[in-house]
Amino acid sequence: MQNFSDRTQSQADSQLTHLNDRGEATMVDVADKVVTKRTAVAEGRVRMSNSTLETILAGNAPKGDVLGVARIAGIMAAKQTANLIPLCHPLPLSQVVVELTPDRDLPGILIRSIVTIEAKTGVEMEALTAVSIAALTLYDMAKALEKSMQIENIRLVSKTGGKSDFQFEG
């Protein structure tokens, strides 16, 4: 069995940024990082029956404007990410865009968020939170029509700014 000092040394060797010298989770100190423009894009989808999709698009869902409410929920969620996910920095976001696009071939709704900031830390979690909450809100708004809807494939698509850029390949 590995003792505590062995664990902290192996953690230091692997550059785990969210652990202190005692192996406890901590918020990363970003004081010495450079402010850069950072953007993150995330996507997901909600799969549903054709009839549920058509009812949503016609504006006839029992709870009202499904897509409008889900869009606002996603934007609000991005702004609250630090309150939802431990160790996330509270950030003054420059822009949050949440797009909900009907896809009759799926059938369902494709959700995409784009979050931008000029800061010392990135906005990947904000973009992912926006998509997640938009999807959950869409489900909640339409569950009277179909409880078997599926939330799928929530993922980071890309991020720019900071030390490295990322583009999902697949």
N, C-alpha and C positions, 0 to 999 in steps of 0.2 A: 504494500500500500504506500502511495506517495505521501510524504509528509507536507505540512503547510509551506515550508520554505522551498521545497522542490516545486510545488505547484506555483508559487508566486514567481520563481525564477523562470519556469517554462512559460508562464503567462507573459512575463516581461520579454522573453525571447521571441514570442509570437506577436508582440506588439498589440495586445488586447487593450484597446483605448478606453473602455468603459469600466475598468477595474482599477482600484487603488492598490497600494502596496500590501494591503491585507487581503486582497482577493475579493473585496466588496464592490458591488456595482455602484458607479458614480456617474455624474454628468461630466462630459468631456469639457475641459477648459479650452475655449476657442479664442481667448484673448490675443494670442499671438498670430492667429491666422489673418490672411489678407482678405479684405472685402472684395468680392467679385460678383458679377451678375451670375446668378445660378437659376437654372430652369430644370424642372422635372416633369416628365410626361408619364402618366399611368393609364392603364386601360383595364376594362373588365366587361362582362356582359351578363345579361339576364335572359335566359332561354325560357320561352313560354309557348303556349299553343298559338296557332294562327288566330283563333277567335279572340283570345285575350289581347293579343297585339292589336287587332283591328278595333276592339272596344276602346283600348287606350288611345289609339290614334284618332278615333272618332270623338273623343272627349266624353265618353259615356260611362266611365268607371264610377262606381258608387261613391268613392271618396273625392271625385273631382279631377283636377288637372294633375295627373300622375307625373308627367314629365317635368312640368314647371316646378312642382313641389320637390321632386327628386333633385333637380338642378340646384335649387336654393339650399337644400339640405347638404349637398356635396360642398358647396362654397362655404357654408357655415362650419362644416366639419373640418375643412382644411384650416380654417382660422382657429379652431379649438384643439388641434392635434396635441399640443404640449399638455393640455388638460386630460387627454385620453391615454397617451402613451408615455410611460415612465422614461425619464432621462432625455426626452426631446426638449430642445430649447424653445421657449416662446419666441415667435418670430413676427416681425412686422411685414407681412406679405405685400408685395407690390401688385400682384395680379393673381386671381384664381379664375380659370375658365373651366366650366364643366359642360361637356357636350353629350347629349343623348340622341343617338341616331337609330331610327328604326331599321331593322334588317329582316326583310320578309323571308330571306333564304335560311336564316338561323332557325326558326323565327325567334325574334326577340329584339332587345335593345342593346346596342353597343354604347358603352360609357367610356369617355375619355376626359382626363383632367390635365390641365397645363397650369403649373404653378411657377411663378417667377418672383425673385427677390434679389436685392443687392445686399449681401451679408457675408458673414464669416463661416456660415454653415449652410448645408444644402436643404432642399425642400422635397426630398424623395418621400418621406413619411407623410407630408402634407398632401402630396399628389395621390398617394395610395389610400390615404384616409378619405379623401374626397370621393374617389371611385367607390370605395367600400360602403360609405354611408349613402351615397346616391343609389347604389344597388339595393341596399337594405330598405331604403325609403320607397323605392319603386316597388319592391316586394310587398311592403306594408300597405301601400296605396292600392295594390291590385290583388291582394290575397283573397278578397271576397270573390274574385273571378276565377282564381286558380291557385290553389295551395301548392301545387307541384312544380311551380317555377323553380329554376335553378340559377344560382349565382355562380359564375364560372370565370376562370382564367384572369383573376386580378393579378396584375404584374406591373413592374416598372418597365417602361418602354425605352426611356432614355433619360439621361441627366447630363447637363453641361455646367461648367464652372467649377471652381475649386481646384484640387490637385489633379483630378482625372475626369474624363468624360466616359460615358457608358452608353452603349446602344444594344438593345436586346437583339440577339441573333437567333431567330427560330420562330 
